[in-house]
Amino acid sequence: MNDLLLKILSFVIVLGIIVIVHELGHYIAARLMGVRVEVFSFGFGLRLFGKKVGETDFRLSLIPLGGYVKMAGEEDYDPHDLKPYEFYGKNRGQRIFILVMGPAMNVLLAFFIFTVINITGVEVPVYRSYPPQIGYVEKGSPAEAAGIQKGDIIRTVEGRSIKDWEDLEIIIGANANQELPIEYERDGQLLKTRMKLRSISRHNIGDAGIDWDFKPQIKSVTKDSPAFSVGLKVDDILLAVDGKPINYFEIAPVISGSAGKPLQFRVKRGENEFNMEIVPEKVYFLETQPLETLEEAQEKLEKVKEKVKEPDFGISLRDGKFKIISETMAAPPAPKSYQAAAWLTPGEKGIIGIEMAAYSPIIEKRYGLFAAMGHSVNKMIDLVDLVFNAIRKMVVGKLSPKSLSGPIEIATFSQRAMESGFSSFFLLIAFISLQLGLINLLPIPALDGGHLMIFSIESVIRRDFSLKVKNFLMNFGFFILIALMVFIILNDIAKKLPKGWDSLLPF
């Protein structure tokens, strides 16, 4: 229950800040133009409570999925008797200003948050500012299928210049299941290929099966293990095995396949490097077949734990696949320990008694005011490009609408961001606020962009549409938005079901 309450609280805070800032933009602009504001509401539907200040009823409404500002003469007005305090009593320039200020405030909120975080300091992995040189290519991955090799440097993706690993990770993550043109450098020669990315999550996060050359760092050493007996310590970094440089993704299979065979490790401890011989011991375990997504693995893990009480089980990720795997055992598992769950199979491997993580130093970047503002503008330009590129791909059918996320998913992301810390939480607010500002400018009736489209057409034809026509367009747009919201909410639910949309629509 505490988890649910935190999810609801974080969602309300995120959406509340974004919506209130948006509607505040409309409110301030309306008051500046002399337009009477009758209602300022967070949420839709039934009024729960509020307070009337002057001519405006500031209220909280039942459905907290947005908000609105109701201005005098916005929906019901007499075109032959327009009042000076009514929305349509103002000229088109003033009306456009009132409409644009909502999205503009969302963009300004994003800019403000990015700038403040850039000034106060943001922690980032060092490697993300390095040139996008490939340190590891997963077997059977999209990158391997496209001919990408270790040592290659990615230069462009979809014609967009890639200057560092941050650029590369963002564009890959945003293009799940898309085939992208890639330019890369190998031995000074510029080569071209096409890469069909995969999705590693129901959130449609793209993956190519490539990574930076992370070194394995020791996070814990089991007492009386082979590693413990030779003096391997926490925070040691493993550089090579048997004279061959190795990274985090490559070392586990080497150790696993070397039970009883001595391995020569090159170890870095502080500023010193030395060799250490370790002989992996043979152990036994239980595991499932590879699973495609983390959500599927989490569901399977719960089922395994229900049927098999010992040993304990967890989730392993290797070569882009997830597995449910047990703790290691000194003796082969008895049939009764895995026959209860037919999908479990026994196995054996070598271990040296360590837990590892990818070594990724973190630095805190701080900027002066003007540098922070410039960095924020560049970041927002990149995000705007990604958002409109995604919209374009949806329109032409290259990107599935199933990649959209709604209130349920936003609530989940909000909770995770809140648990991650101040910077992550407000960066999420900035990103969603920027998206909301952009989407509101789309020429869809009932959105701010729909009103702007109507005003633009009226300017061209030099006459106003009738109230009847405007109401029809707004109602039609509202119907589209409701239908889209229903789809997005169902899509959020489908992402959490075992078979996705097939669970909702089995026929």
N, C-alpha and C positions, 0 to 999 in steps of 0.2 A: 504493500500500500504506500509506503514511503517513496518507493521508486515512482509510482504513478503520480503521487502528489508533486514530486520534484519535476516530473515531466510536464505536468499541467502548469505549474508555477513558471518554469522556464519559458514555456510556449507563450503564456500570457504576457510575460515581461517583454519577450522579443517582439511579438506582434503588437503589443500595446505601444511600445516606443515608436515603432515604424508607422503604425496607423495614426497615432496622435500627431506625430510630426507632419505627416502628409496632410491630414485635415487641418492642422494649424496653418499650413501654407495657404490653403484655400480661405480659411477664416481671416487671416491677417490681410490678405490681398483684397477680400471682399470689403472689409471694414475700411481699408485705405481708399477704395473706390466709392465708398459711401453706400454700399449695399447692406441691407438689413439681413442678419443671420438669425434664423428662427430656431434651428436645432444644430447642436454640435454633439454627435453621438459616437461613442466607441461601442461597436457592435450593431447588429441589425435586429429588427423585430420588436417585441414587447419592451417597453421602457421599464427597467427595474427600479432605478432611483436616479436622482440627479438634483441639480440646483439651477434655478433661473437667475441669471445675472444680466441685468438690463433687459434687452429684448431677446436674449439667447438662452435656450434651455440646454445646459450642459448635462448630458445623461449617459448612463451605462445601460446598454440594451442586452437582450437575452442571448443572442447568438454572437459570440466574440470572434468572428472571422473577418473582421474589417471594420469599417466605420463610414460615416458620411457627415457632410455639412449641408443643411437645407437652407437655401437662401430664398428670400421673399421674391415671388414672381419667377421662380426658376422652372416650376412645373405647371402652374396654373396662372395665366396672366391674360389680360385683355390687350391685344396688340394695338387697339385704338385708344387705349387709356392707360399708357404705361406710366408708372410712378417713378420718381427719381431715385427711390430707395430700392427698386426692384432690379433683379439681375438683368432682365431684358430691357430695362430702362437705361442701360448703359450702352455705349458704342461697342463695336466688335473688338477694338483694341483693348478696351477695359475688360471685356468678358474673357478674351484670350489670356490676358494677364492673370485673372483670377483662376482660370483653369490650369495654366502652366505652373503656377506657384506650388501646387500640391506635389507633382513629380519633381519639381526643382528642389523642394525642401528635402525630399528623399535622397536626391543626389548630393545635396549639401551635407546631409547627415552622414552619408558614407564618406565624403571627403573629410569631414571634421574628425570622424573616428579614425580613419587611416592616418591622418596627420598627427593626431594626439598620440597614437600608438607608436608612430615613427619617431616622435620626439622623446617620449618616455622610455622607449626601448622595446624591441621585439626580439625574442629568442628564435633563432633559425639555425638549422643544421648547416655546418660549413660547406658541405658538398653541394648544396643547392645553388651556390654562387659559382661553382666550377663549370668549365666548358662541358657540354654533354657528351663526354667520351664514355663508351660502353665498357663496363668492367665485368659484366656477366650476362650471358644469353642463356635463358632456360631452354632445355631440350623440349622439342615439340611445340615451342611457343610461336606466336605470330611473327616475332622478330627473326627467329631461326628460319621459318618458312619464307620470309622475305629476303633472306641472304645476309642479314646483319650479323656481324661477328664481333667478338671481343676486341677492343681497340679502335673500332670505328667511331667517328665523331658525327653526330647528327647535326646537319646544317640548316635544313628547312623541313617543315611539315605543312602540307597544303599551301606551299608558297610562302608561309610565314617564317621569318628568320628565328632560329632558336639560338639564343645566346648562352643559356646556362641550363642546369638540370631543373630549376624551378619552372622555366618555360616549357621544357619537355614534359614534365610530369603533369602540368596543368592541361596541356593540349591533349595528351593521351587520356587522362582521366575523364575529359569531357567528350570523348568520341568513341564510346563503347560500341562495338559491333560495326564500326565504320571502316571502309577501306580508304586509306590516306596515301597520297603521293609523298614519298620521302626522298630527300637528297642527303647523302652522307659522304664523308671523306674517309678514304682508306689509303694510307701511304702517299698522301699528297694528291691523290686523284679523286675528283668529284664524281660520284656514282648516283644512279637513280634506281628506285624500286617502289613498289606499292605494298602496303602492309594492312592486312585485315585484322583490326584489333578485336579482342574478345572482351566479354564482360565478366568480372570476377565477383559480382554482387547483384542482388536484386535491385540495388540502387542504381544499376547501370553505370558502374565505374569502369572506365576503360583500362585495359592492361595489355602490354606488349611483350611481357616476359623478359624485360631488360632491367638492369640496375647498375648503380655505381659500384666501384670495386671496394665494397665494404670489407674490412678485415674483421675476423671473429674476436670478440673480447670476452674474457672470462667473467661471468656474473656470480657464479658460486662453484665451490668444489666440495664434492661429497667426501666425508671423512672415511679413511681407510680405502679409498678408491685408488686406481693406478695413478691418476693425476695428483692426488693428495700425497701419495707415497714418494713421489719424485720432487715435490715442492712447488708445483704449479699453484699460483695464487690468484685471488680475485683482482681484476683489472689488468691482468696480463693480456697482451695482444699476440695472437698467433699470426705469424707472417708467412710461413712456408712449412710444407711437410715433405720430407725426403728430398730437400733441395728445390722443390717446385713451389713458386709463389701460389698462394691459395686465398680465396675469399670466403666470406661467411656462408655463401650458398653452396660452395663446393666441399666444405670440410666434413660435414656430417656423413655423406656417403662414403668418404675415404675412411673415416674412423669405423663406421658401421660394417664395412666390408673387410676389416683387417683384424678380426678377432684372433688373438694369440700371436700376431705378427708385430715385431717392434717397429715403431714409427719414429723418425727423427723430426722433432718440431723445432722451428726457429721461433724464439719467443722474444718479445720486446717488453721490458719492464722499466717504466720510466724512460730514461735516456739510454739504457743499456740493452744490448741484444746478446743472446746466448742460445746454444742448442740444448735440447732436452729429449732423451729417449723415453718413450712411453709405450707399454704393451697393452692394447685394449683387451678387456676380458669379455668372454662370451656371456650374453644374457638372453632371456626369452621375453616375448611380448605377445599381445593380441592386437589385431588391427582390422579395420574395415577396408572395403574397396575404395578407391579415390572418389571423392565427391566434388561437384562442380562449384558450389557456393558455400560461403560461411554460414548462411542461414540454414541451408540443408544440413550442414555438419552439426550445427547447434541442435537442430531437431533430432537428428540421429543420436547425438550424445545423450540426450535425455532418455531416449528409448533404451539405449545400452545400459545406462545406470539403473533403470527400472528392473532390468532382467538379470544383470550381473552385478553383484554387490562388491566383489573383490576380484582382481585388484581395481585400483582407481583408474579412471580414464580421462583423457583430455583430447584436444584438437591439435593436429599437426598440419603445417602447410609446407609442401615441397613440390617444386616444379609446377606451380600454379594450381595444384590440386589439394583438397583438404581430406584428411583422414582422421577417424577416431582411433586413438592408439592408447594402449594401457601403459601403466608403469612397468618398468622392467622387473623380471623375476629371475632368481638364481637358477631355478629348475624349470624344465618344460611345463607349461600349464596343463593341468588335468582336463580331460575332455569335458567334465561337468561344468568347468568354469567358462566355457564358450559355446557349448552346444545349446544352452538356453537361448542364445541369440545367434541364429543361423548365419548372419552376415559377418560374424567374427571369424578370423582365421589366425592360427598361431604362426609365429616367425621367430627368427633369432638374429642377433647382430652383435657387433663389438661396441663397447663403451669405455670411456676413460674416467667417467664420473664428474662431468662438468656440465654447467648450463652456460650457453653463450648468447650473445646479442651482437647485432651489427654495430661495429664501432663507428659512431657518428658524432664527433665533437659538436657542441652547441656554442654559438657566439651570440652576444647581444648587440644588435645594431641600433645605434642612436644617430639621429640626424638633427641638424640645426633647423630652425623654422622654415626657411625657404627651401632647403634641400628636402625636408620632410614633405612640404607641399608639392614640390616637383615630383617626388617619388610617389606620392598619393595619386597625382594626376596620371602618371604613367601606368600605375596599377589599375586604375579605373578604366583607362582606355583599353587595356588588355582584357579586362572583364567584360566591358561593353562589346568588344569584338567577339568574345566567346558566346555571349548571350544571343546576339543577333545572328551569329553563325549557326547556333543551335536552332533558332526560330526558322531560319532559311532552310535548313535541312529537314525540319518537320514539314514545312510547306511543300517541298518537292518530294517528300516521301523517303528521304535518306536516313531519317532519325525517327524512331518509334515514339509516339506520344506516351508510351509506357515509361519513358525515362523521366516524365514529369513527377514532381513531388508535391504533395499537398499538406494539409494541416497535421496529419498523423506523423508523416515523415519529418516535417519541420519540428514538431514536438520532440521527436527522438533526437534529431540533430541538436536542438536547443539544450536538451538535458546533457548530452555528451559534451557540448561546448562549455556549459556551466561547470561541469565537473572538471574540465581541463584547465580552467582558470580564467581570470579577468580578460586577458588579451584574446583568447579564443572565442569567448562569449561575445565580446563586442565586435570582433571581426566578422562573426556570423551575422550580427545585426547589420553591419555595414554592407555585407554582400547581399543580403535579402532586401535591404532598403534600396540599394542601387537597382536590383532587378525589378522591384515594384515600381520605382520611378520610370524605368524604361518601358515596362509592359503597359503601364497606364497611358503611355503616349501612343500605343498602337491604335490604328483607326478602326476601333470596334465600338459600335454604339453602346452607350451606358458607361464606357470608360472615358476618361478625360480626353484621350485621343479621338474618340468618336465625336465628341462635341466639337473639337478643333477641326475635324474633317468636315463637319456640317458647316461651320463658320467659313471655312475655306471655300467650299462649294458656293455658299451664298455670296461670298465676295466676288467670285468669278461670274456668277449669273446676275449679280447686282440686284438681288431681291431675297427676302427671307422665305424659308419654307413656312407653311402653315403650321399652327400648333398641332393639328391632327397628324400631319406628316411627321413632325418631330417626336410626338408621343409614340407613334407607331415604330419609328426607328429605335427609340430608347427601349421600348418594351421588347422589341425583337432582340436587341443587343443584350438586354437583361436575361432573356430566355436562353441565349447562347451561353452567357456566363454561368447561369445556374446549371445547365447541362454539362458544361466543362467542369464545374466544381464537383458535381456528382461523379463524373468519370474519374477525376483526380482522387477523390476520397476512396472510391472503389479500387482504384489502382494502388493506393497506399495499403489498403486491406489485402489486396491480392499479393503484394510483395511479402507479406508476413505468413501467407498460407503455403502449405507444402508444395502444391503444384501451381502456384500463381493463379492466373486467370482461369486455368482449367478447373481449379477448385470452386470458383464462383460460377463458371459456365461449363459444367461437365459435358453438356451436349455438344 
